[in-house]
């Protein structure tokens, strides 16, 4: 059956080697620098025919007319073509139709019998392709669903594939494009290809407790031959596409059983995550003046924001509502949406909360703790600045700069300095409702600790400090240490210094009295010696120290001592309520180091193997804001 699209949309199913141009010979008519070939059919059956359309493309991507177009089939046993551009299906397979106009050339690939061939390799960008045959299952307004013919038995039915396409059209596509912009239509079909392939299953080792659910590879946005400043990548599929985990109920691949129900429940969140990566890369390659891909930690953080946006849309909620367990449980659809799209971010954030001094929201290792911290920091920063509109997120995804330089331009301030405020917000979050802190120390969208308690996840680790004791802690760049202590009716002192330095004297400064919820913040020079006035009742404090370094990779060793202290307060105990269940198991699926490790290697491969293929449109951007390395202290009275 030939699958037709609504007019006037023209579909060039996958011009995997399309829109190529040669630099030799005379120039083509008009201002065209490349050709674009499209077809009104998604798949051509044997015995059917379809007319190709050809237009020129200018250097800025605008359509221009061309003349003297000729057509040649390079695979006449599969399809033939006449000089009108009418292609006739002869036998099942992939046919290459060469189109020429002057010195311009485009090789258009057309599927006959509903089959295509893809390079599914994730270990090489532009060489040594791993080719798989796939069938086109269905096409919707924004998606083409393809199935690897090597997939294990017991996979999705065609009806389930159609459900995925509809969900992409109605949920993922509008949510993610509204927030981050539209990708360039490099294959001329106005659709994203979603390929379900066992090549993704093969990325998860036998017996692993976690799994790789899918990936996007920027390779596929590159032309196969150099064009318009982009260096060619011969192994590119030249399509906007994702590679997705296939159902494998019998564990044919590495013994890992994945039922269709299991894969279906995980697939949409993954598609939303990878779609942000696709849009980010596409806009950098074709819209902005970027000379490099986004730095890994920010790229991943934005993809986790995309997952959160799917939650908001599916739940009928939005940011800034300080969502807690009670609010989430008020409607079954909200619980379902959280378990489907929202819980994974909390599982990753819990990894950060376990060891906040040795993790950071801008660490280049892109582990789970980094991802959770980056998502939380981006959510905090957007809420703090009131920047939850699409224009803000689109400015981030389509910027020419990377990392903190990108964030600073979007927010209009040095956001690296906000990391210390975000760290205080993490400590204040549990007590925000009883002891309100000032605006910049608040999490406005989520009651983080309430939800993490309910899921029995790790909440913020704090270090107890007793009278006469000294605590020494190494703090990574961007990391924070949180020291908890109590004082009574007698005066007390807290002395902080970097290892190797002499601690300042408390006697030279005045005594401080803080109200519950009050925060004082400053550098080591300003708050290294804290003299605290006693009170009749016990007072509970948290001292937050943040290593505000301009780049990751450095460590500060902080020494904190106290006198006049009571026994330290107990750490908070997690509690669970009753009602509709927030799924801890689904939250912990976000805690998948092998999967994070794979995606980190893939993003790193893009930077190393594809980054040099991007035209250098200017000097490389700075990845972090300026400023010296400081340890910022913040003392907060809890009660």
C-alpha positions, 0 to 999 in steps of 0.5 A: 500500500502506498501511504500518501500525505495530505496536500500540499505537504511534500514528503521526501521520505528520507533524502539520506544523501540529498541536498548535496552540491559539487564545487566544480563546474559552472554555477547552476541557474539563479542563486541556487547553491544546492538542490532539494528533492521531495516526493508526495509519498512516504513509501512507493509500492512495486508497480506504483509511481510517484512524481519527484519535485525539484527546487533550488536552495539558496545559501540562506536556505530560501527556495529558488527556481532551477532549470535543465533538471535531469533524472537518472536511476542508479538502481534500475532493478528497483526503480526507473525514472523518466525525465519528467521525474516520474519514478516507477517501482520495480522491485522491493528495495532502496533506489537512488535517483540522481538529480542534476541541474547544472553543476548541482547534484542531489542523490535522492533515495526512495523506498520501494516496498516500504523499506529503508536502510539506516546507519544505526552506529553510535560508536562512529560518527562519519565512518564505518556505518552499521546498516539496518533495513527497516520498514516504514510502519506509519506516518503522521503529521510530524512523525515517521515510525520505522521498525528495524527488520532485525528486531526481536519477535513480540514487538509493537503492533502496528496499532501501537506504533500508530499510537506513538505517532499520534502521541508525538503529534499531540504531546511531544511535538507541540510542547518541545517545539513551543519551548525550544524551536523547530529543527531544520527539515534536512530531509525535506519530509517535514517529519521526525523519523523515530526508528525502533531498533535492536541496535539500542537494545544492544547498548545495554549489557546482559543483566544490567539493572538499568538500560539505554532507552534511546538516543539522538546523534547529531551526525544525522543532521550533516550532509554526506558531502560538504555544503554551505560551510558544513563539512560532509559526514559520509555515514550521515542518515541526513534526517531528523531522527531518533533511535529507540529501544525495541520491545524484546519480551524473550530477551533475545538481545543480551538476555534483557527482557523488555515487554512491549508494555514496559517499552511503551511506558518509557518511550514518550519521555525518552523521545521528548528528551532526545527531541530537545537534543535534536532541536538544540543541535539543529538550531546551532548548525543552521540558525545561530552563529554557533561554532560549537555544540552546547556544553554537555551539562547544559544540553542534558539539563535542557533535555530534562527540562523538556521531560518536565514540560511533558509532565506539566502538559500531561498533568494540566499544571505549570511551573511556579505552583510549589507542587507537593505530594498532596497537590499531585495526588488530588487527580489521578492524571497528575499522578500518572503524568508524574510517574511517566515524565516527572519522577526521573528528575527527582531520582537524579536529583537524589543522587546529587543530594547524597553528596552535594560537596562532591557534585555540581550542576556544571560538572563535565562528567555528566553523571546522574548527580550532575543531571539532577542538579542541572535540571533543578538549578535551571528550574530554580533560575527560570522561576527566580527570573520569571522566565518560563515563557517559550522565548526564554527557552528558545533563546537558550536552545538557539544561542551562539554561545555555550554553558554559562555564557549562554545562561548569562546572555539569556538571564541578563546577569551572572548566573554562576553567582546564583549557584550559591543561592540555589544551594541555600534554597536546597537547604531551606526547602524543607522549612520553606512553609514554616520559616519563609526565606527571602525570594532568592532562596526559594524553590517555587515550582516543587516542594522538593523534600516533600516529594523526595521524602514520599519517594523515599529518596535521599534528601539533602545530606548535612554534616553534624557539628558538635561542640569543640569539633572540627569538620573538614570537607572537600568541595568541588567547583559548583558543589556545596557543603551543609553543616548543621548545629544547635546553640542554646542560651550561651553564646557560640562561635563558628569559624570557617577557613580554607585548609592551610589558613588560620581561622579568623577570630570571633572576638573581633566581630559583633554577636549576631542574632538571626530570626527563623528563616533569616539568611546571612550570606557572604565570602569567607572574609566576611563570614569566616568568623560568626559570633552568635548570641545565645537565646533561652530556647535551642536554635537550629542553624545550617551553614551552607558553603558553596565553592563558586569557581568559574570552571569545573575541576577545582576543589576547595577544602573547607575547615569548620569548627564550633564552640558553645554548641549543643549536641547537633540536631538529628537529620530529617527522617523521611516519611511516606503518606497514603493515597495515589502512589508516586512511583519510587521505581519509576523515579529510580529508573532515572538513576541509570549510570550506564545509560548516562555514561553512554549518552555522555560518550555520545555527546562527547563524540559529537563534540570531538568528531563533528565539532570541527565540521561546523564552520568557525563563525567567530571566536569560541565562546567562553563556557563559564562566566568570569570571576574568581574562585570564592567560597560563599557562606550562608548561615540560615536559622531554621528555628 
